[in-house]
């Protein structure tokens, strides 16, 4: 257990082993109130103490880095910096911090659709539906290329019971991206909701959408048979199964938040990074990169360049002690210095 104080607020990180999940769970507290819990899995089996220390140190150091960067950027009018930091806090469910950073991003640049989208998501998670709708609607108006914005708007309307508005938003998302699985499933849920209120005519539309979703998610398999005597219940079970499978697919949001945070540190506060922190980041990013995402490969390349910073410092120290035998190290370090200089400028 570790406590950290920033700006009059106490943050606590606790780690415990979950036998059911077979993973370490890192809990985050804000002023003694549980904010979020993150699973930390590894190839090592059981509750090995070293894995506990690894999980605790990794997740705790990332939170501290985010809080240090927040203090460093407090007065900066850098919309992208506040956006990236706000997204990190949102993923880690520190909603008060996320909301503050995203509002700073919008104060610097009011027409930033991505910041509006994330702020809307923060408001949605906190039950501030009117504010969430306002953010999502403005994001849709500013940039109609992203189906995520319309889908998120539809989800808020669906929770509020505004089915016509929700349907229009989901259809707009599918018009932008016809293969958007989550929007298709949300539209199926909407028709199931209508059917559950006594409109059996909506069951066939829901079944059609679920069949299309099934084909997108598992094109090699046949759509499950429907029992006509329990048509509604059968479709609900299929919907829940598809939704679970959709949500269990590779989720880059957590890793993307890490990447945003470390790239922000490279640019705005490299002195806050330790070599151990960066090595942990590189290791995790390297493991996740097996999925072949181009953006992760790019993040990994940038991280390796900045990792050279630590070797550059070691090289300069070594050269001062033995200039003749370490000329090759100076040459390599010079190349790294040139790359780092061009990247930072």
C-alpha positions as CSV (number, residue, x, y, z in Angstrom):
1,X,0.0,0.0,0.0
2,X,1.3,3.5,-1.0
3,X,-0.1,6.9,-0.4
4,X,0.6,10.0,-2.5
5,X,-0.5,13.6,-1.9
6,X,-1.0,16.0,-4.7
7,X,-2.8,19.4,-4.4
8,X,-4.4,18.5,-1.1
9,X,-5.8,15.2,-2.4
10,X,-4.5,11.8,-1.1
11,X,-4.2,9.0,-3.7
12,X,-3.7,5.4,-2.5
13,X,-2.6,2.3,-4.4
14,X,-3.3,-1.1,-2.9
15,X,-2.6,-4.6,-4.4
16,X,-4.2,-7.9,-3.6
17,X,-4.4,-11.3,-5.3
18,X,-7.8,-12.4,-6.7
19,X,-8.1,-16.2,-6.7
20,X,-11.2,-16.2,-9.0
21,X,-9.5,-14.1,-11.6
22,X,-6.1,-15.6,-11.1
23,X,-4.6,-12.2,-11.3
24,X,-3.3,-9.4,-9.2
25,X,-5.8,-6.5,-8.6
26,X,-4.4,-3.0,-8.2
27,X,-7.0,-0.7,-6.5
28,X,-6.9,3.0,-6.7
29,X,-8.3,5.3,-4.0
30,X,-9.0,9.0,-4.0
31,X,-9.4,10.5,-0.5
32,X,-10.1,6.9,0.8
33,X,-12.8,6.3,-1.8
34,X,-12.3,3.4,-4.2
35,X,-12.1,4.9,-7.8
36,X,-11.0,2.0,-9.9
37,X,-9.5,-1.5,-9.9
38,X,-7.2,-2.9,-12.6
39,X,-6.3,-6.5,-13.3
40,X,-2.7,-7.3,-13.8
41,X,-2.1,-10.7,-15.4
42,X,1.2,-12.4,-16.1
43,X,2.5,-15.7,-17.3
44,X,3.6,-16.6,-13.8
45,X,1.0,-18.7,-12.1
46,X,-0.3,-18.2,-8.5
47,X,0.2,-15.4,-6.1
48,X,4.0,-14.9,-6.5
49,X,5.2,-12.0,-4.4
50,X,7.5,-10.7,-7.1
51,X,4.5,-10.4,-9.4
52,X,2.6,-8.4,-6.8
53,X,5.5,-6.0,-6.5
54,X,5.7,-5.8,-10.2
55,X,2.0,-5.0,-10.6
56,X,2.0,-2.5,-7.7
57,X,5.1,-0.8,-8.9
58,X,4.1,-0.6,-12.6
59,X,0.5,0.7,-12.0
60,X,1.5,3.0,-9.1
61,X,4.4,4.6,-10.9
62,X,2.1,5.4,-13.9
63,X,-0.4,7.1,-11.7
64,X,2.3,9.2,-10.0
65,X,3.7,10.2,-13.4
66,X,0.2,11.3,-14.5
67,X,-0.2,13.4,-11.3
68,X,3.3,14.9,-11.7
69,X,2.5,15.8,-15.3
70,X,-0.8,17.3,-14.3
71,X,1.0,19.6,-11.8
72,X,3.6,20.5,-14.4
73,X,1.0,21.3,-17.1
74,X,-1.4,23.1,-14.8
75,X,-1.0,26.5,-16.4
76,X,-0.1,25.4,-19.9
77,X,-2.4,26.3,-22.7
78,X,-1.7,23.2,-24.6
79,X,-4.9,21.6,-25.8
80,X,-3.3,18.3,-27.0
81,X,-1.4,17.9,-23.7
82,X,-4.6,18.3,-21.6
83,X,-6.6,16.1,-24.0
84,X,-4.1,13.2,-23.7
85,X,-3.8,13.6,-19.9
86,X,-7.6,13.8,-19.6
87,X,-8.0,10.6,-21.7
88,X,-5.6,8.8,-19.4
89,X,-7.5,9.9,-16.3
90,X,-10.8,8.8,-18.0
91,X,-9.5,5.3,-18.7
92,X,-8.3,5.0,-15.1
93,X,-11.7,6.2,-13.9
94,X,-10.4,9.3,-12.2
95,X,-13.4,11.3,-13.5
96,X,-12.9,14.5,-11.6
97,X,-9.3,14.8,-12.9
98,X,-10.4,13.8,-16.4
99,X,-13.1,16.4,-16.5
100,X,-10.8,19.1,-15.3
101,X,-8.1,18.3,-17.9
102,X,-10.6,18.0,-20.8
103,X,-12.1,21.4,-19.9
104,X,-8.7,22.9,-20.0
105,X,-8.2,21.4,-23.4
106,X,-11.4,23.0,-24.6
107,X,-10.5,26.3,-23.0
108,X,-7.4,26.4,-25.1
109,X,-9.3,25.2,-28.2
110,X,-13.1,25.1,-28.0
111,X,-13.7,23.3,-31.2
112,X,-11.7,20.1,-30.5
113,X,-14.1,17.2,-31.3
114,X,-12.0,14.5,-29.6
115,X,-11.9,16.5,-26.4
116,X,-15.7,17.0,-26.6
117,X,-16.2,13.3,-27.2
118,X,-14.1,12.3,-24.1
119,X,-15.7,15.0,-22.0
120,X,-19.1,13.7,-23.0
121,X,-18.0,10.2,-22.1
122,X,-16.8,11.4,-18.7
123,X,-20.2,13.2,-18.1
124,X,-22.1,10.1,-19.3
125,X,-20.2,7.9,-16.7
126,X,-21.1,10.4,-14.0
127,X,-24.8,10.4,-15.0
128,X,-24.7,14.0,-16.3
129,X,-26.8,13.1,-19.3
130,X,-27.6,16.7,-20.5
131,X,-24.0,17.7,-20.5
132,X,-23.0,14.4,-22.3
133,X,-25.6,15.0,-25.0
134,X,-24.4,18.6,-25.6
135,X,-20.8,17.4,-25.9
136,X,-21.6,14.5,-28.3
137,X,-23.9,16.6,-30.5
138,X,-21.2,19.3,-30.9
139,X,-18.6,16.7,-31.6
140,X,-20.8,15.2,-34.4
141,X,-21.4,18.7,-35.9
142,X,-17.6,19.5,-35.9
143,X,-16.5,16.1,-37.4
144,X,-19.0,13.7,-38.9
145,X,-16.2,11.2,-40.0
146,X,-16.2,9.4,-36.7
147,X,-19.0,7.0,-36.0
148,X,-18.0,6.8,-32.4
149,X,-19.5,10.2,-31.8
150,X,-23.0,9.3,-33.1
151,X,-22.9,5.9,-31.4
152,X,-22.1,7.5,-28.0
153,X,-24.9,10.0,-28.5
154,X,-27.3,7.2,-29.2
155,X,-26.3,5.3,-26.1
156,X,-27.2,8.3,-23.9
157,X,-30.5,8.7,-25.6
158,X,-31.2,4.9,-25.2
159,X,-30.5,5.1,-21.5
160,X,-32.8,8.1,-21.2
161,X,-35.6,6.2,-23.0
162,X,-35.6,8.6,-26.0
163,X,-35.8,5.8,-28.6
164,X,-36.5,7.8,-31.7
165,X,-33.5,10.1,-31.1
166,X,-31.3,7.0,-30.2
167,X,-32.3,5.2,-33.4
168,X,-31.4,8.3,-35.5
169,X,-28.0,8.5,-33.9
170,X,-27.2,4.7,-34.3
171,X,-28.3,4.9,-38.0
172,X,-26.0,7.9,-38.5
173,X,-23.1,5.9,-37.0
174,X,-23.9,2.9,-39.3
175,X,-24.1,5.2,-42.3
176,X,-20.6,6.5,-41.5
177,X,-19.3,3.0,-40.8
178,X,-21.6,0.1,-42.0
179,X,-19.3,-2.5,-40.2
180,X,-19.6,-0.7,-36.8
181,X,-20.5,-3.8,-34.7
182,X,-21.3,-1.9,-31.5
183,X,-23.7,0.5,-33.2
184,X,-25.5,-2.4,-34.8
185,X,-25.8,-4.2,-31.5
186,X,-27.0,-1.0,-29.8
187,X,-29.7,-0.7,-32.5
188,X,-30.7,-4.3,-32.0
189,X,-31.0,-3.6,-28.2
190,X,-33.3,-0.6,-29.1
191,X,-35.6,-2.9,-31.0
192,X,-35.6,-5.5,-28.3
193,X,-36.5,-2.7,-25.9
194,X,-39.5,-1.8,-28.1
195,X,-40.5,-5.4,-28.4
196,X,-40.3,-5.8,-24.6
197,X,-42.8,-3.0,-24.2
198,X,-45.4,-5.0,-26.2
199,X,-44.3,-4.4,-29.8
200,X,-43.7,-7.9,-31.1
201,X,-43.3,-6.5,-34.6
202,X,-39.9,-5.2,-33.7
203,X,-38.6,-8.8,-32.9
204,X,-37.9,-9.5,-36.6
205,X,-35.9,-6.3,-37.0
206,X,-33.9,-7.1,-33.9
207,X,-33.3,-10.7,-35.2
208,X,-32.1,-9.3,-38.5
209,X,-29.6,-6.9,-36.8
210,X,-28.4,-9.7,-34.5
211,X,-27.8,-12.0,-37.5
212,X,-25.8,-9.2,-39.3
213,X,-23.8,-8.7,-36.1
214,X,-23.2,-12.4,-35.7
215,X,-21.9,-12.6,-39.3
216,X,-19.5,-9.6,-38.7
217,X,-18.2,-11.1,-35.4
218,X,-18.0,-14.8,-36.5
219,X,-18.4,-15.2,-40.3
220,X,-17.5,-18.9,-40.2
221,X,-20.4,-20.0,-38.0
222,X,-24.1,-20.3,-38.5
223,X,-26.5,-18.0,-36.7
224,X,-28.0,-19.9,-33.6
225,X,-31.5,-21.4,-34.1
226,X,-34.4,-19.4,-32.6
227,X,-37.2,-21.1,-30.5
228,X,-40.4,-19.5,-31.8
229,X,-42.2,-20.1,-28.5
230,X,-39.7,-17.9,-26.6
231,X,-38.6,-15.7,-29.5
232,X,-37.9,-12.6,-27.3
233,X,-35.9,-14.6,-24.7
234,X,-33.9,-16.4,-27.4
235,X,-32.9,-13.1,-29.0
236,X,-32.0,-11.5,-25.7
237,X,-29.7,-14.4,-24.9
238,X,-28.0,-14.0,-28.3
239,X,-27.7,-10.3,-27.9
240,X,-26.0,-10.7,-24.5
241,X,-23.6,-13.3,-25.9
242,X,-22.7,-11.1,-28.8
243,X,-22.3,-8.0,-26.6
244,X,-19.9,-9.9,-24.3
245,X,-17.9,-11.2,-27.3
246,X,-17.7,-7.7,-28.8
247,X,-16.5,-6.2,-25.5
248,X,-13.9,-8.9,-25.0
249,X,-12.1,-8.2,-28.2
250,X,-8.7,-6.5,-28.0
251,X,-9.3,-3.2,-26.2
252,X,-6.6,-0.7,-26.8
253,X,-8.1,2.0,-24.7
254,X,-5.9,1.2,-21.6
255,X,-2.8,0.8,-23.7
256,X,-3.6,3.9,-25.7
257,X,-3.9,5.9,-22.4
258,X,-0.4,4.6,-21.4
259,X,1.0,5.6,-24.8
260,X,-0.5,9.1,-24.5
261,X,0.9,9.5,-21.0
262,X,4.4,8.4,-21.8
263,X,4.6,10.4,-25.1
264,X,3.4,13.4,-23.1
265,X,6.1,12.8,-20.6
266,X,8.8,12.5,-23.3
267,X,7.7,15.9,-24.6
268,X,6.7,17.9,-21.5
269,X,8.5,16.3,-18.5
270,X,11.2,13.8,-19.5
271,X,13.0,14.5,-16.1
272,X,10.0,12.8,-14.4
273,X,10.7,9.5,-16.1
274,X,13.0,6.9,-14.6
275,X,14.7,4.3,-16.6
276,X,12.7,1.6,-14.8
277,X,9.4,3.2,-15.7
278,X,10.4,3.4,-19.4
279,X,11.6,-0.2,-19.4
280,X,8.2,-1.4,-18.0
281,X,6.4,0.7,-20.6
282,X,8.6,-0.7,-23.4
283,X,8.0,-4.3,-22.2
284,X,4.3,-3.9,-22.0
285,X,4.1,-2.1,-25.4
286,X,6.3,-4.8,-27.0
287,X,4.0,-7.6,-25.7
288,X,0.8,-5.9,-26.9
289,X,2.3,-5.1,-30.3
290,X,2.0,-8.7,-31.3
291,X,-1.6,-7.8,-32.4
292,X,-0.1,-5.9,-35.3
293,X,-1.7,-2.4,-34.7
294,X,0.2,0.2,-36.8
295,X,-0.2,2.9,-34.1
296,X,1.3,0.7,-31.5
297,X,4.3,0.0,-33.7
298,X,4.7,3.8,-34.1
299,X,4.5,4.3,-30.3
300,X,7.1,1.6,-29.7
301,X,9.5,3.2,-32.2
302,X,9.2,6.6,-30.5
303,X,9.7,4.9,-27.1
304,X,12.9,3.2,-28.2
305,X,14.3,6.5,-29.4
306,X,13.7,8.1,-26.0
307,X,15.1,5.1,-24.3
308,X,18.4,6.0,-25.9
309,X,18.4,9.1,-23.6
310,X,19.5,6.9,-20.7
311,X,22.2,5.2,-22.7
312,X,23.4,8.6,-23.9
313,X,23.9,9.8,-20.3
314,X,25.8,6.5,-19.4
315,X,28.0,6.9,-22.5
316,X,28.9,10.5,-21.6
317,X,29.9,9.4,-18.1
318,X,31.9,6.4,-19.4
319,X,33.7,8.4,-22.1
320,X,34.9,10.9,-19.4
321,X,36.6,8.0,-17.7
322,X,38.1,6.2,-20.6
323,X,38.1,8.2,-23.9
324,X,40.1,5.8,-26.0
325,X,38.4,2.5,-25.4
326,X,34.8,3.9,-25.7
327,X,35.0,5.9,-28.9
328,X,32.5,3.6,-30.5
329,X,30.1,4.3,-27.7
330,X,30.4,8.0,-28.3
331,X,29.7,7.5,-32.0
332,X,26.5,5.5,-31.3
333,X,25.4,8.1,-28.6
334,X,26.0,10.9,-31.1
335,X,23.5,9.2,-33.5
336,X,21.0,8.9,-30.7
337,X,21.5,12.5,-29.7
338,X,20.8,13.6,-33.3
339,X,17.6,11.5,-33.4
340,X,16.4,12.7,-30.0
341,X,17.1,16.3,-30.9
342,X,15.2,16.1,-34.2
343,X,12.3,14.4,-32.4
344,X,12.1,16.9,-29.6
345,X,12.1,20.0,-31.8
